[in-house]
Structure formats: structure tokens, C-alpha cells
């Protein structure tokens, strides 16, 4: 299998597009707000957990060379150092 190199920006763009089109309506429930959704940008597969670590391991077990991207459900960023994390969807 030949590797296709993508920039960080392209990985993020593809992940956000998948999230908006197919994933958001399945994961943005009150019990998931603040959890991480990890997305395999090549297959569209995703997993949700509190920190994203278990989700990433699960996706990598299925597809060892997966290109993964994480999104904090309901927020504009996953973490902040001294800043404010704003809820974007209610």
C-alpha cells in the first residue's frame, strides 16, 4: 500500500467535514458533551470516550495505519492552557 502524505490542515479539514456531515448528529447528546470523538479520516469510523485514548487504541487496532483526528464534543477546543473553553453547540 502506498502512503499518501497529507498536511495537518488537510487531515483536520477532512475530519471536520466528516464530523459535520455524518458524525455530529450521532454523538452530540448531553451524555457525550465534553467527551472526545476520534475519527479515522480515511474510513469515516469513529469512537467516543472520555479522553480519546481508548477510542484511538480501538481504531488503531482495526486499522494500524489510520490517520486519526480528535474533536471535543460540543466545544471549540479540546484543552486550554490558561484560556477559556467555550461551548459551541447546546
MMTF fields as JSON, N, C-alpha, C and O atoms, coordinates in Angstrom:
{
  "mmtfVersion": "1.0.0",
  "mmtfProducer": "UNKNOWN",
  "numBonds": 359,
  "numAtoms": 360,
  "numGroups": 90,
  "numChains": 1,
  "numModels": 1,
  "chainsPerModel": [1],
  "groupsPerChain": [90],
  "chainIdList": ["A"],
  "bondAtomList": [4, 2, 8, 6, 12, 10, 16, 14, 20, 18, 24, 22, 28, 26, 32, 30, 36, 34, 40, 38, 44, 42, 48, 46, 52, 50, 56, 54, 60, 58, 64, 62, 68, 66, 72, 70, 76, 74, 80, 78, 84, 82, 88, 86, 92, 90, 96, 94, 100, 98, 104, 102, 108, 106, 112, 110, 116, 114, 120, 118, 124, 122, 128, 126, 132, 130, 136, 134, 140, 138, 144, 142, 148, 146, 152, 150, 156, 154, 160, 158, 164, 162, 168, 166, 172, 170, 176, 174, 180, 178, 184, 182, 188, 186, 192, 190, 196, 194, 200, 198, 204, 202, 208, 206, 212, 210, 216, 214, 220, 218, 224, 222, 228, 226, 232, 230, 236, 234, 240, 238, 244, 242, 248, 246, 252, 250, 256, 254, 260, 258, 264, 262, 268, 266, 272, 270, 276, 274, 280, 278, 284, 282, 288, 286, 292, 290, 296, 294, 300, 298, 304, 302, 308, 306, 312, 310, 316, 314, 320, 318, 324, 322, 328, 326, 332, 330, 336, 334, 340, 338, 344, 342, 348, 346, 352, 350, 356, 354],
  "bondOrderList": [1, 1, 1, 1, 1, 1, 1, 1, 1, 1, 1, 1, 1, 1, 1, 1, 1, 1, 1, 1, 1, 1, 1, 1, 1, 1, 1, 1, 1, 1, 1, 1, 1, 1, 1, 1, 1, 1, 1, 1, 1, 1, 1, 1, 1, 1, 1, 1, 1, 1, 1, 1, 1, 1, 1, 1, 1, 1, 1, 1, 1, 1, 1, 1, 1, 1, 1, 1, 1, 1, 1, 1, 1, 1, 1, 1, 1, 1, 1, 1, 1, 1, 1, 1, 1, 1, 1, 1, 1],
  "groupList": [{"groupName": "UNK", "atomNameList": ["N", "CA", "C", "O"], "elementList": ["N", "C", "C", "O"], "formalChargeList": [0, 0, 0, 0], "bondAtomList": [1, 0, 2, 1, 3, 2], "bondOrderList": [1, 1, 2], "singleLetterCode": "X", "chemCompType": "L-PEPTIDE LINKING"}],
  "groupTypeList": [0, 0, 0, 0, 0, 0, 0, 0, 0, 0, 0, 0, 0, 0, 0, 0, 0, 0, 0, 0, 0, 0, 0, 0, 0, 0, 0, 0, 0, 0, 0, 0, 0, 0, 0, 0, 0, 0, 0, 0, 0, 0, 0, 0, 0, 0, 0, 0, 0, 0, 0, 0, 0, 0, 0, 0, 0, 0, 0, 0, 0, 0, 0, 0, 0, 0, 0, 0, 0, 0, 0, 0, 0, 0, 0, 0, 0, 0, 0, 0, 0, 0, 0, 0, 0, 0, 0, 0, 0, 0],
  "groupIdList": [1, 2, 3, 4, 5, 6, 7, 8, 9, 10, 11, 12, 13, 14, 15, 16, 17, 18, 19, 20, 21, 22, 23, 24, 25, 26, 27, 28, 29, 30, 31, 32, 33, 34, 35, 36, 37, 38, 39, 40, 41, 42, 43, 44, 45, 46, 47, 48, 49, 50, 51, 52, 53, 54, 55, 56, 57, 58, 59, 60, 61, 62, 63, 64, 65, 66, 67, 68, 69, 70, 71, 72, 73, 74, 75, 76, 77, 78, 79, 80, 81, 82, 83, 84, 85, 86, 87, 88, 89, 90],
  "secStructList": [7, 7, 7, 7, 7, 7, 7, 2, 2, 2, 2, 2, 2, 2, 2, 2, 2, 2, 0, 0, 0, 0, 0, 2, 2, 2, 2, 7, 1, 4, 4, 4, 6, 6, 7, 3, 3, 3, 3, 3, 6, 6, 6, 7, 7, 3, 3, 3, 3, 1, 1, 1, 2, 2, 2, 2, 2, 2, 2, 2, 2, 2, 1, 6, 6, 7, 7, 3, 3, 3, 3, 3, 6, 6, 5, 1, 7, 1, 7, 7, 1, 1, 1, 7, 7, 7, 5, 7, 7, 7],
  "xCoordList": [0.843, 0.0, 0.886, 1.8, 0.621, 1.399, 0.798, -0.416, 1.656, 1.2, 0.976, 1.771, -0.1, -0.382, -0.208, -0.901, 0.721, 1.015, 0.046, -0.17, -0.53, -1.459, -0.925, -0.304, -1.164, -0.771, -1.689, -2.773, -1.251, -2.105, -3.418, -4.476, -3.341, -4.536, -5.528, -6.737, -5.016, -5.891, -6.524, -7.699, -5.769, -6.331, -7.448, -8.524, -7.205, -8.212, -9.44, -10.569, -9.235, -10.357, -11.24, -12.466, -10.608, -11.374, -12.127, -13.279, -11.472, -12.122, -13.319, -14.387, -13.147, -14.256, -15.413, -16.579, -15.091, -16.129, -16.908, -18.138, -16.204, -16.874, -17.739, -18.867, -17.194, -17.926, -19.228, -20.289, -19.146, -20.325, -21.373, -22.57, -20.927, -21.865, -22.473, -23.675, -21.663, -22.177, -22.092, -22.851, -21.205, -20.965, -21.705, -22.224, -21.763, -22.327, -23.698, -23.917, -24.61, -25.965, -26.01, -26.974, -24.98, -24.94, -24.305, -24.6, -23.44, -22.685, -23.023, -22.744, -23.612, -23.861, -25.132, -26.143, -25.052, -26.096, -25.553, -24.338, -26.414, -25.987, -24.972, -24.051, -25.121, -24.194, -22.795, -21.852, -22.644, -21.343, -20.643, -19.479, -21.32, -20.711, -19.449, -19.476, -18.35, -17.064, -16.205, -15.014, -16.783, -16.002, -15.31, -15.639, -14.356, -13.626, -14.186, -14.467, -14.342, -14.64, -13.372, -12.846, -12.886, -11.701, -12.169, -12.916, -11.719, -12.198, -11.046, -9.975, -11.28, -10.355, -10.759, -11.815, -9.935, -10.342, -10.397, -10.993, -9.793, -9.809, -11.044, -11.575, -11.504, -12.642, -13.938, -15.023, -13.835, -15.017, -15.442, -16.417, -14.705, -15.014, -14.687, -13.796, -15.411, -15.148, -15.494, -16.27, -14.902, -15.16, -15.222, -14.591, -15.982, -16.128, -15.706, -16.086, -14.915, -14.666, -14.241, -14.108, -14.033, -13.792, -12.548, -12.602, -11.43, -10.19, -9.753, -8.906, -10.304, -9.929, -8.858, -8.62, -8.209, -7.118, -7.639, -7.109, -8.668, -9.234, -9.805, -9.667, -10.444, -11.019, -9.93, -10.092, -8.824, -7.714, -7.122, -6.849, -6.921, -6.373, -7.31, -6.856, -8.589, -9.567, -9.538, -9.568, -9.48, -9.434, -8.127, -8.129, -7.01, -5.72, -5.665, -5.023, -6.323, -6.366, -7.067, -6.717, -8.058, -8.792, -8.052, -8.133, -7.335, -6.634, -5.317, -5.275, -4.24, -2.978, -2.372, -1.664, -2.622, -2.039, -3.069, -2.941, -4.078, -5.154, -4.642, -3.734, -5.236, -4.974, -6.118, -7.259, -5.798, -6.821, -6.821, -5.794, -8.003, -8.17, -9.208, -10.229, -8.956, -9.87, -10.593, -10.022, -11.87, -12.695, -13.397, -13.952, -13.369, -14.078, -15.54, -15.847, -16.423, -17.837, -18.454, -18.419, -19.017, -19.722, -18.859, -19.378, -17.551, -16.656, -15.793, -15.631, -15.234, -14.422, -12.974, -12.276, -12.5, -11.147, -11.208, -12.173, -10.171, -10.132, -9.533, -9.887, -8.626, -7.972, -7.52, -7.409, -7.261, -6.817, -5.803, -5.972, -4.761, -3.773, -3.968, -3.41, -4.748, -4.977, -6.041, -6.316, -6.647, -7.686, -9.065, -9.253, -10.003, -11.393, -11.835, -11.585, -12.494, -13.087, -14.568, -15.299, -15.007, -16.378, -17.202, -16.759, -18.408, -19.338, -19.909, -20.425, -19.818, -20.258, -21.647, -22.317, -22.093, -23.42, -24.134, -23.562, -25.386, -26.162, -27.414, -28.203],
  "yCoordList": [-1.18, 0.0, 1.241, 1.357, 2.147, 3.372, 4.429, 4.635, 5.095, 6.13, 7.429, 7.806, 8.102, 9.418, 10.403, 10.317, 11.344, 12.284, 13.459, 14.065, 13.766, 14.881, 15.852, 15.443, 17.116, 18.113, 18.021, 17.442, 18.591, 18.637, 19.335, 18.931, 20.386, 21.15, 20.31, 20.41, 19.48, 18.629, 17.535, 17.216, 16.964, 15.961, 16.602, 16.021, 17.791, 18.497, 18.834, 18.674, 19.294, 19.651, 18.439, 18.526, 17.314, 16.092, 15.602, 15.178, 15.663, 15.222, 16.103, 15.598, 17.407, 18.325, 18.13, 18.214, 17.873, 17.625, 16.349, 16.342, 15.282, 14.044, 14.286, 13.8, 15.045, 15.32, 16.07, 15.699, 17.104, 17.921, 17.161, 17.296, 16.363, 15.705, 14.429, 14.204, 13.588, 12.266, 11.925, 11.077, 12.551, 12.099, 12.924, 12.366, 14.239, 15.122, 14.662, 14.569, 14.377, 14.016, 12.717, 12.477, 11.885, 10.629, 10.764, 9.966, 11.76, 11.829, 13.017, 12.971, 14.077, 15.258, 15.109, 15.766, 14.231, 14.055, 14.567, 14.604, 14.953, 15.561, 14.699, 15.236, 13.376, 12.499, 12.461, 11.999, 12.933, 12.933, 14.292, 14.374, 15.355, 16.684, 16.671, 16.257, 17.131, 17.159, 15.933, 15.944, 14.874, 13.684, 13.917, 14.851, 13.058, 13.142, 12.142, 10.993, 12.589, 11.686, 11.636, 12.67, 10.426, 10.215, 9.668, 8.692, 10.31, 9.995, 9.471, 10.074, 8.35, 7.838, 8.522, 8.22, 9.436, 10.248, 9.463, 9.927, 8.291, 7.505, 6.619, 6.433, 6.073, 5.155, 5.794, 5.299, 6.892, 7.516, 6.878, 7.306, 5.843, 5.196, 6.163, 7.003, 6.042, 6.897, 6.171, 5.216, 6.646, 6.107, 7.289, 8.319, 7.138, 8.185, 7.639, 6.527, 8.419, 8.127, 9.404, 10.458, 9.3, 10.493, 11.264, 12.488, 10.58, 11.27, 11.065, 11.808, 10.094, 9.794, 8.725, 8.222, 8.372, 7.402, 6.01, 5.367, 5.543, 4.223, 4.183, 3.187, 5.274, 5.345, 5.239, 4.522, 5.948, 5.894, 4.492, 3.994, 3.854, 2.494, 1.521, 0.635, 1.682, 0.81, 0.968, -0.022, 2.21, 2.447, 1.956, 1.41, 2.143, 1.676, 0.155, -0.417, -0.506, -1.967, -2.483, -3.541, -1.729, -2.124, -1.746, -2.453, -0.635, -0.124, 0.487, 1.674, -0.305, 0.12, 1.414, 2.095, 1.77, 2.989, 4.106, 4.978, 4.055, 5.04, 6.456, 6.668, 7.405, 8.818, 9.314, 9.419, 9.613, 9.947, 11.432, 12.107, 11.919, 13.311, 13.33, 12.649, 14.103, 14.175, 15.502, 16.558, 15.433, 16.619, 16.475, 15.421, 17.538, 17.546, 17.88, 18.958, 16.968, 17.101, 18.295, 18.383, 19.207, 20.363, 21.567, 22.592, 21.472, 22.583, 22.943, 22.153, 24.17, 24.628, 24.163, 24.215, 23.717, 23.169, 22.0, 21.855, 21.167, 20.009, 20.34, 19.717, 21.316, 21.682, 23.133, 23.703, 23.719, 25.103, 25.273, 24.731, 26.02, 26.343, 27.798, 28.699, 28.025, 29.37, 30.141, 31.291, 29.549, 30.228, 29.716, 29.072, 30.008, 29.624, 28.652, 28.859, 27.592, 26.644, 26.991, 26.923, 27.361, 27.779, 26.659, 25.968, 26.489, 25.523, 26.115, 27.233, 25.37, 25.909, 25.439, 26.126, 24.304, 23.789, 23.409, 22.754, 23.816, 23.488, 22.743, 22.376],
  "zCoordList": [0.0, 0.0, 0.0, 0.817, -0.898, -0.988, -0.064, -0.05, 0.704, 1.626, 0.872, 0.011, 1.202, 0.656, 1.797, 2.811, 1.632, 2.69, 2.645, 1.596, 3.801, 3.926, 4.966, 5.947, 4.752, 5.737, 6.952, 6.879, 8.054, 9.257, 8.948, 9.429, 8.142, 7.797, 7.0, 7.207, 6.088, 5.289, 6.14, 5.959, 7.059, 7.977, 8.794, 8.933, 9.335, 10.135, 9.295, 9.76, 8.073, 7.202, 6.923, 6.987, 6.614, 6.327, 7.562, 7.467, 8.711, 9.949, 10.279, 10.626, 10.174, 10.472, 9.494, 9.88, 8.238, 7.249, 7.587, 7.537, 7.929, 8.341, 9.577, 9.663, 10.533, 11.765, 11.467, 11.969, 10.665, 10.374, 9.571, 9.825, 8.603, 7.695, 8.272, 8.126, 8.926, 9.309, 10.793, 11.263, 11.535, 12.907, 13.952, 14.919, 13.777, 14.802, 15.289, 16.496, 14.391, 14.797, 15.608, 16.335, 15.488, 16.236, 17.62, 18.51, 17.814, 19.067, 19.963, 21.162, 19.42, 20.243, 21.065, 20.814, 22.047, 23.037, 24.364, 24.557, 25.261, 26.524, 27.274, 27.89, 27.233, 27.956, 27.327, 27.969, 26.096, 25.426, 25.42, 25.027, 25.844, 25.814, 26.677, 27.836, 26.091, 26.786, 26.54, 26.854, 25.984, 25.64, 24.303, 23.572, 23.998, 22.733, 21.732, 22.073, 20.507, 19.401, 18.562, 18.15, 18.314, 17.496, 16.157, 16.096, 15.086, 13.741, 12.884, 12.831, 12.22, 11.206, 9.91, 9.354, 9.425, 8.272, 6.976, 6.005, 6.934, 5.703, 5.591, 4.496, 6.713, 6.673, 7.154, 6.849, 7.905, 8.486, 9.794, 10.413, 10.221, 11.501, 12.632, 12.5, 13.744, 14.89, 16.177, 16.189, 17.249, 18.586, 19.543, 19.309, 20.617, 21.627, 22.974, 23.342, 23.722, 25.13, 25.835, 25.212, 27.125, 27.936, 27.51, 27.384, 27.287, 26.946, 25.5, 25.004, 24.832, 23.456, 23.324, 22.226, 24.424, 24.362, 24.002, 23.096, 24.703, 24.405, 22.991, 22.281, 22.595, 21.254, 20.194, 19.206, 20.393, 19.436, 19.367, 18.275, 20.504, 20.519, 19.807, 19.082, 20.01, 19.367, 17.847, 17.115, 17.379, 15.936, 15.326, 14.223, 16.029, 15.517, 15.48, 14.598, 16.417, 16.401, 15.145, 14.621, 14.668, 13.463, 12.183, 11.179, 12.226, 11.046, 11.524, 11.849, 11.572, 12.197, 11.671, 12.413, 10.437, 9.884, 9.725, 8.866, 10.564, 10.491, 10.75, 11.554, 10.06, 10.318, 11.18, 10.729, 12.418, 13.401, 13.718, 13.651, 14.066, 14.476, 15.582, 15.488, 16.63, 17.765, 17.84, 17.565, 18.218, 18.416, 19.759, 20.069, 20.553, 21.827, 21.537, 21.029, 21.856, 21.509, 22.233, 23.461, 21.448, 21.993, 22.309, 22.752, 22.092, 22.417, 21.22, 20.29, 21.261, 20.139, 20.211, 19.199, 21.355, 21.517, 22.488, 23.239, 22.468, 23.354, 24.711, 25.712, 24.757, 26.017, 25.932, 24.846, 27.095, 27.137, 28.252, 29.345, 27.974, 28.994, 29.396, 28.771, 30.425, 30.918, 30.163, 30.505, 29.151, 28.382, 28.754, 29.786, 27.913, 28.152, 27.073, 25.886, 27.506, 26.57, 26.462, 27.45, 25.264, 25.063, 24.46, 23.543, 24.986, 24.429, 23.149, 23.155, 22.054, 20.772, 20.363, 19.593, 20.848, 20.499, 21.767, 22.639, 21.876, 23.085, 22.703, 23.574]
}
